[in-house]
């Protein structure tokens, strides 16, 4: 582990220091803008990521981390904190713009700092990737990055739809059933994808063998169709004459994220299919 001065002046130490400053600004702006159910969650997400980063920076900068017995190296623990904070801030920054409210300026500024935080955490992950535990190496591959993004955006999709209200005033026209079906489709595809991600991270997927990769491909292809149909159905039942009201804005955002997640599922299925059938580049004799 690096000494105090080496860490503080290293690229990862400088990035962590900037993260701590930007994180403090982000949650201070949200706290000053007022409270609400979802906004309180965003505030908590930023504060948790900030506290974890601050404590980890303190432990490493004071060399206390070298005296800790974690069962694994503290650098690996710090890497996991960065990964968690990245997805934590990414989801919070995606959700926050839907809840600007009357204190629009503060929350837009907080959202900007939130996305800056997300980028900084991604840079930190890249700088410390050699510290990743063996099971976390999956997240450094293109398949792992796609799977993680799918889980984040998929969760955002159904969370926005649920928060906006998926029940219609006139359920007799099929709107109520259509929205509930779209919500169920989003949740089912997301839930199984999270299970696949956990199996990859724990190494259990590799123990299952090629059958697991085939199942992962089939589920990605199915989820692409599932998300695409659900997003199309939801688009047909937005029932918003204008998008000035929050519920309509959140429902529209949910539909947009649904289409984006469907595209990511298609790209993931493409990569998984190519991984199953690699191109033979051996020159013929």
LOLUMVEX-46903 format. One line per field, with one value per residue (C-alpha): residue in three letters; x, y, z. Coordinates in Angstrom, 1 decimal. Layout:
BEGIN
res ALA,... $
u X,... $
v Y,... $
w Z,... $
END
This chain:
BEGIN
res UNK,UNK,UNK,UNK,UNK,UNK,UNK,UNK,UNK,UNK,UNK,UNK,UNK,UNK,UNK,UNK,UNK,UNK,UNK,UNK,UNK,UNK,UNK,UNK,UNK,UNK,UNK,UNK,UNK,UNK,UNK,UNK,UNK,UNK,UNK,UNK,UNK,UNK,UNK,UNK,UNK,UNK,UNK,UNK,UNK,UNK,UNK,UNK,UNK,UNK,UNK,UNK,UNK,UNK,UNK,UNK,UNK,UNK,UNK,UNK,UNK,UNK,UNK,UNK,UNK,UNK,UNK,UNK,UNK,UNK,UNK,UNK,UNK,UNK,UNK,UNK,UNK,UNK,UNK,UNK,UNK,UNK,UNK,UNK,UNK,UNK,UNK,UNK,UNK,UNK,UNK,UNK,UNK,UNK,UNK,UNK,UNK,UNK,UNK,UNK,UNK,UNK,UNK,UNK,UNK,UNK,UNK,UNK,UNK,UNK,UNK,UNK,UNK,UNK,UNK,UNK,UNK,UNK,UNK,UNK,UNK,UNK,UNK,UNK,UNK,UNK,UNK,UNK,UNK,UNK,UNK,UNK,UNK,UNK,UNK,UNK,UNK,UNK,UNK,UNK,UNK,UNK,UNK,UNK,UNK,UNK,UNK,UNK,UNK,UNK,UNK,UNK,UNK,UNK,UNK,UNK,UNK,UNK,UNK,UNK,UNK,UNK,UNK,UNK,UNK,UNK,UNK,UNK,UNK,UNK,UNK,UNK,UNK,UNK,UNK,UNK,UNK,UNK,UNK,UNK,UNK,UNK,UNK,UNK,UNK,UNK,UNK,UNK,UNK,UNK,UNK,UNK,UNK,UNK,UNK,UNK,UNK,UNK,UNK,UNK,UNK,UNK,UNK,UNK,UNK,UNK,UNK,UNK,UNK,UNK,UNK,UNK,UNK,UNK,UNK,UNK,UNK,UNK,UNK,UNK,UNK,UNK,UNK,UNK,UNK,UNK,UNK,UNK,UNK,UNK,UNK,UNK,UNK,UNK,UNK,UNK,UNK,UNK,UNK,UNK,UNK,UNK,UNK,UNK,UNK,UNK,UNK,UNK,UNK,UNK,UNK,UNK,UNK,UNK,UNK,UNK,UNK,UNK,UNK,UNK,UNK,UNK,UNK,UNK,UNK,UNK,UNK,UNK,UNK,UNK,UNK,UNK,UNK,UNK,UNK,UNK,UNK,UNK,UNK,UNK,UNK,UNK,UNK,UNK,UNK $
u 0.0,1.2,2.5,0.5,2.1,2.3,-1.5,-2.5,-0.5,-1.3,-3.9,-6.3,-5.8,-6.4,-9.6,-10.8,-10.3,-12.2,-15.0,-15.3,-15.6,-18.1,-20.1,-20.4,-21.6,-24.2,-25.9,-25.7,-27.6,-30.3,-30.6,-31.0,-33.7,-36.2,-37.4,-39.7,-40.0,-37.9,-35.7,-34.9,-33.7,-31.5,-30.1,-29.4,-27.7,-25.3,-24.5,-23.9,-21.5,-19.8,-19.3,-17.9,-15.5,-14.4,-13.9,-11.9,-9.8,-9.1,-8.1,-5.7,-4.3,-3.5,-2.2,-4.8,-6.0,-2.7,-3.4,-6.9,-7.6,-10.5,-9.8,-8.9,-6.7,-8.1,-7.4,-10.0,-12.5,-11.8,-12.4,-15.8,-16.7,-15.9,-18.1,-21.0,-20.7,-20.6,-23.9,-25.4,-24.7,-25.6,-29.1,-29.6,-28.5,-30.9,-33.9,-33.2,-34.1,-37.7,-38.1,-36.9,-40.0,-40.1,-36.4,-35.3,-32.0,-30.5,-31.6,-30.4,-27.0,-27.1,-27.9,-24.9,-22.6,-24.1,-23.2,-19.7,-19.5,-20.5,-17.8,-15.2,-16.1,-15.8,-12.3,-11.4,-12.5,-10.4,-7.3,-7.6,-8.8,-5.7,-7.1,-10.3,-11.1,-11.1,-14.9,-15.3,-13.2,-16.5,-17.6,-14.4,-15.5,-17.8,-20.4,-20.2,-20.5,-23.6,-25.2,-24.6,-26.0,-29.0,-29.7,-29.4,-31.5,-34.0,-34.5,-34.9,-37.5,-39.9,-39.2,-40.2,-43.3,-44.3,-43.6,-45.6,-48.6,-49.4,-53.2,-55.5,-58.6,-60.6,-59.4,-62.3,-60.3,-57.5,-55.1,-54.9,-54.1,-51.6,-49.6,-49.6,-48.5,-45.6,-44.6,-44.6,-42.6,-40.0,-39.7,-39.5,-36.7,-34.8,-35.1,-33.8,-30.9,-29.9,-29.7,-27.5,-25.3,-24.9,-24.1,-21.4,-19.9,-19.9,-18.3,-21.2,-22.0,-18.5,-19.0,-22.2,-20.4,-21.5,-25.1,-25.1,-23.8,-26.5,-29.2,-27.8,-28.0,-31.5,-32.7,-31.0,-32.7,-36.1,-35.7,-35.0,-38.3,-40.0,-38.7,-39.4,-43.0,-43.6,-42.1,-44.3,-47.4,-46.6,-46.0,-49.5,-51.0,-49.1,-52.4,-50.7,-52.1,-49.0,-45.9,-46.1,-47.2,-44.7,-46.5,-46.5,-42.8,-41.9,-44.0,-42.4,-38.9,-39.8,-40.8,-37.6,-35.5,-37.5,-36.5,-32.8,-32.8,-34.2,-31.4,-28.8,-30.4,-30.0,-26.3,-25.7,-27.4,-25.2,-22.0,-23.1,-23.9,-20.4,-18.8,-20.6,-19.5,-16.1,-14.9,-12.2,-9.2,-6.9,-5.3,-6.1,-3.2 $
v 0.0,3.5,5.9,9.0,11.4,8.9,8.3,11.9,13.0,10.0,10.2,8.0,10.1,13.4,11.9,10.8,14.2,15.9,13.3,14.3,18.0,17.4,15.0,17.5,20.1,17.8,16.7,20.2,21.6,18.9,19.5,23.2,22.6,21.0,17.4,14.8,11.0,10.4,13.4,12.1,8.9,10.8,12.8,9.6,8.0,10.9,11.1,7.3,7.4,10.5,9.1,5.8,7.7,10.0,7.2,5.2,8.2,8.8,5.2,5.1,8.5,7.9,4.3,2.9,0.7,-1.2,-2.3,-3.6,-7.3,-7.6,-11.2,-9.5,-6.6,-3.2,-2.1,-4.6,-3.3,0.3,-0.8,-2.4,0.9,2.8,0.4,0.7,4.5,4.7,2.9,4.6,8.1,7.1,6.0,9.0,11.4,9.8,10.0,13.5,15.5,14.1,15.9,19.4,21.0,24.7,24.7,24.0,25.8,24.0,20.5,21.0,22.1,19.1,16.8,18.2,17.6,14.1,13.2,14.7,12.4,9.4,10.2,10.7,7.3,5.7,7.2,6.0,2.5,2.6,3.8,1.1,-1.8,-3.8,-3.9,-5.6,-8.9,-11.8,-12.1,-8.4,-8.7,-9.5,-5.8,-4.7,-6.7,-5.3,-8.0,-7.0,-3.3,-3.9,-6.2,-3.7,-0.8,-2.9,-3.5,0.2,1.5,-1.4,-0.5,3.2,2.3,0.5,2.8,5.9,4.2,3.1,6.6,8.3,6.1,3.3,3.2,5.1,7.1,5.1,1.4,0.3,1.2,-1.2,1.5,0.2,-3.4,-2.3,-0.2,-2.9,-5.4,-3.1,-2.7,-6.4,-7.0,-4.5,-6.0,-9.6,-9.0,-6.8,-9.3,-12.3,-10.1,-9.2,-12.9,-13.5,-10.6,-12.0,-15.5,-13.9,-11.9,-14.9,-17.2,-19.7,-19.1,-20.2,-23.4,-24.2,-24.1,-23.4,-24.0,-20.9,-18.7,-20.2,-19.4,-15.9,-15.3,-16.7,-14.5,-11.4,-12.1,-12.7,-9.5,-7.5,-8.5,-8.2,-4.7,-3.5,-4.7,-3.3,0.1,0.2,-0.7,2.0,4.6,3.8,4.4,7.5,9.5,12.8,15.8,17.8,17.0,19.9,17.7,15.6,12.3,12.6,13.6,10.6,8.2,9.5,9.1,5.6,4.8,6.3,4.3,1.2,1.6,2.3,-0.8,-2.9,-1.7,-2.6,-6.1,-6.5,-5.4,-7.8,-10.7,-9.9,-10.1,-13.2,-14.9,-14.0,-15.3,-18.7,-18.8,-17.1,-16.5,-19.0,-16.9,-19.9,-19.7,-22.6,-24.8 $
w 0.0,-0.8,1.9,2.9,0.5,-2.4,-2.2,-1.7,-4.8,-6.9,-9.7,-7.8,-4.6,-6.5,-8.1,-4.7,-3.2,-6.1,-5.6,-1.9,-2.8,-5.6,-3.5,-0.6,-3.1,-4.6,-1.4,0.0,-3.0,-2.7,1.1,0.5,-2.2,0.1,0.7,-0.7,-0.8,-3.9,-3.3,0.2,-1.4,-3.9,-1.0,1.0,-2.0,-2.5,1.3,1.5,-1.4,-0.1,3.4,2.1,-0.1,2.7,5.2,2.7,1.7,5.4,6.1,3.1,3.5,7.2,6.4,8.9,6.0,6.0,9.7,8.9,8.7,6.1,4.9,1.6,0.7,1.6,-2.0,-3.1,-0.6,-1.8,-5.4,-4.4,-2.7,-5.9,-8.0,-5.5,-5.4,-9.2,-9.6,-6.6,-8.0,-11.6,-10.5,-8.3,-11.0,-13.5,-11.2,-9.8,-13.0,-12.8,-9.4,-10.0,-8.5,-7.5,-6.5,-10.0,-10.0,-7.0,-8.1,-11.7,-10.3,-8.0,-10.9,-12.9,-9.9,-9.6,-13.2,-12.6,-9.6,-11.7,-14.3,-11.6,-10.0,-13.4,-13.8,-10.3,-11.2,-14.3,-12.3,-9.7,-11.8,-10.9,-7.3,-8.4,-6.7,-9.1,-8.9,-9.8,-13.0,-14.8,-14.4,-16.3,-19.4,-22.0,-21.1,-17.4,-18.1,-20.3,-17.7,-14.9,-17.1,-17.9,-14.2,-13.4,-16.3,-15.9,-12.2,-13.2,-15.8,-13.6,-10.6,-12.6,-13.9,-10.4,-9.0,-11.7,-11.2,-13.6,-12.9,-15.3,-14.6,-17.2,-16.9,-19.1,-22.2,-21.4,-20.2,-16.7,-17.7,-20.3,-17.9,-15.2,-17.8,-18.9,-15.2,-14.7,-17.9,-16.8,-13.3,-14.4,-17.0,-14.6,-11.7,-13.6,-15.1,-11.6,-10.7,-13.7,-12.7,-9.2,-10.5,-12.7,-9.8,-7.4,-9.9,-9.7,-13.4,-14.5,-12.4,-14.3,-17.6,-21.1,-20.3,-18.1,-21.0,-23.3,-20.7,-20.3,-24.1,-24.3,-21.4,-23.0,-26.3,-24.6,-22.5,-25.6,-27.1,-23.7,-23.0,-26.6,-26.5,-23.0,-24.1,-27.2,-25.2,-22.6,-25.3,-26.7,-23.2,-22.0,-22.3,-21.8,-23.8,-22.6,-20.5,-18.1,-15.3,-13.3,-13.7,-17.5,-17.5,-15.3,-17.4,-20.6,-19.1,-18.0,-21.6,-23.0,-20.5,-21.5,-25.2,-24.2,-22.0,-24.9,-27.1,-24.4,-24.2,-28.0,-27.8,-24.9,-26.8,-29.8,-27.7,-25.9,-29.2,-30.6,-27.4,-27.9,-31.5,-31.8,-35.3,-36.4,-37.5,-37.9,-41.4,-43.6,-44.8 $
END
